[in-house]
Amino acid sequence: MGVTVIRQTLSMRKARYADHQETLTALITHLALTTKKRRTPTALANYLLLDRGEVLATLDGFPGFFRKSPDKSPMEDREDDHFYSLHLRFVVEDAGGSRELESGPVLGAEYLKDLLDLVTTRAAYEVEARSMKVQGRVALMAAFVAALSAIASAYIAASAA
């Protein structure tokens, strides 16, 4: 699936945690634990052995997690190869007075655990909500069929009398 198609799909609907849970987990973990503060989608995809389109869609689809830099990689020929960093890491390091752009200490384990718990919880909530929506539709259809059956039975009873 091409990057443009994935971007258009995400722009038409909100990105779902459940649909991107594995990629979110990989990106958050990598960006939290690497000494490099920011990476491009191409570099992330190559390093993590993920599809570049999925990586870019996830980075752009969850702006609450990932900070998109206006800077682009001079190494890549792609016009959409901006640098991305983890918002929380950027804020924590900025609060500590670290202004080094390219490298720095990794994010603490407590922060990483909280981020991954958030992704897991939101994904589980989405799956449960979808399941409840399907169950509601099935119950509505069953009520409709029961109503039709009752009407048909009443009609048959009235015709026989």
C-alpha positions in Angstrom: 0.0 0.0 0.0 1.5 3.3 -1.0 2.3 6.1 1.4 -0.2 8.4 -0.3 -3.1 5.9 0.0 -2.3 5.3 3.7 -2.1 9.1 4.4 -5.5 9.6 2.6 -7.0 6.8 4.6 -5.8 8.3 7.9 -6.9 11.8 7.0 -10.4 10.5 6.3 -10.7 8.8 9.6 -9.0 9.0 12.9 -6.1 6.6 13.4 -7.0 3.7 15.6 -4.7 2.4 18.3 -5.8 -1.2 17.6 -4.9 -1.0 13.9 -1.4 0.4 14.6 -0.6 -1.2 18.0 2.4 -3.2 16.9 3.9 -0.3 15.0 3.2 2.2 17.8 4.9 -0.1 20.3 8.0 -0.5 18.1 8.2 3.2 17.4 7.6 4.4 20.9 10.1 1.8 22.3 12.8 2.7 19.8 12.4 6.5 20.1 12.4 6.2 23.9 15.5 4.0 24.2 17.8 5.1 21.3 20.4 7.7 22.0 19.3 9.4 18.8 16.7 12.0 19.7 15.1 12.1 16.3 14.8 9.8 13.3 13.2 9.9 9.9 10.5 7.5 8.8 12.9 5.9 6.3 15.6 5.4 9.0 13.0 4.0 11.4 11.5 1.6 8.9 15.0 0.4 7.8 16.2 -0.1 11.4 13.0 -1.7 12.7 12.4 -3.7 9.5 8.9 -2.2 9.1 7.0 -1.0 6.1 7.9 2.7 5.5 4.3 3.6 4.6 3.0 2.1 7.9 5.7 3.9 9.9 4.9 7.2 8.3 1.1 6.7 8.7 1.6 5.9 12.4 3.9 8.8 13.0 1.5 11.2 11.3 -1.6 9.5 12.7 -0.7 9.9 16.3 0.6 13.5 16.7 0.1 13.3 20.4 3.0 10.8 20.7 5.3 12.0 17.9 6.7 15.4 17.2 7.2 16.2 13.6 10.2 18.5 13.0 10.1 21.1 10.2 13.7 19.8 9.4 14.1 17.2 6.7 16.8 14.7 6.3 19.6 15.9 4.0 20.4 12.2 3.3 17.1 11.2 1.9 15.6 12.2 -1.5 12.1 12.0 -0.2 10.2 15.2 0.4 8.2 13.7 3.3 11.3 12.5 5.3 11.0 14.9 8.2 12.6 14.1 11.5 10.3 12.8 14.2 10.9 12.5 18.0 8.9 11.3 20.9 7.0 14.2 22.4 7.5 13.0 26.0 11.2 12.6 25.5 11.5 16.1 24.0 9.6 17.6 26.9 11.5 15.7 29.6 14.9 16.6 28.1 13.9 20.2 27.5 12.8 20.5 31.1 16.2 19.2 32.1 17.9 21.9 30.1 19.2 19.6 27.4 19.1 21.4 24.0 21.3 18.9 22.1 19.4 18.2 18.9 20.8 14.9 17.7 21.6 12.7 20.7 20.9 12.4 24.4 20.0 10.1 27.3 17.3 7.6 26.9 13.8 8.1 28.4 13.2 6.6 31.8 11.6 3.2 32.2 8.6 4.6 34.1 7.8 6.9 31.2 8.1 4.1 28.7 5.9 1.8 30.7 3.2 4.5 31.0 3.3 5.2 27.2 3.0 1.5 26.3 0.3 0.9 28.9 -1.7 3.8 27.3 -1.4 2.3 23.9 -2.4 -1.2 25.1 -5.4 0.2 27.1 -6.6 2.3 24.2 -6.3 -0.6 21.7 -8.2 -2.9 24.1 -10.9 -0.2 24.5 -11.3 0.2 20.7 -11.6 -3.6 20.2 -14.2 -3.8 23.0 -16.1 -0.8 21.6 -16.2 -2.4 18.1 -17.4 -5.7 19.6 -20.2 -3.9 21.5 -21.2 -2.1 18.3 -21.5 -5.4 16.4 -23.4 -7.0 19.3 -25.8 -4.0 19.3 -26.4 -4.5 15.6 -27.0 -8.2 16.0 -29.5 -7.6 18.8 -31.3 -5.0 16.7 -31.5 -7.4 13.7 -32.8 -10.1 16.0 -35.5 -7.8 17.3 -36.5 -6.9 13.8 -36.8 -10.5 12.7 -38.8 -11.3 15.9 -41.2 -8.4 15.1 -41.6 -9.6 11.5 -42.3 -13.1 12.8 -44.9 -11.8 15.2 -46.6 -9.8 12.4 -46.5 -12.8 10.1 -48.0 -15.1 12.8 -50.7 -12.5 13.5 -51.5 -12.3 9.8 -51.7 -16.0 9.4 -53.9 -16.4 12.5 -56.2 -13.7 11.2 -56.4 -15.3 7.7 -57.2 -18.7 9.2 -60.0 -17.4 11.3 
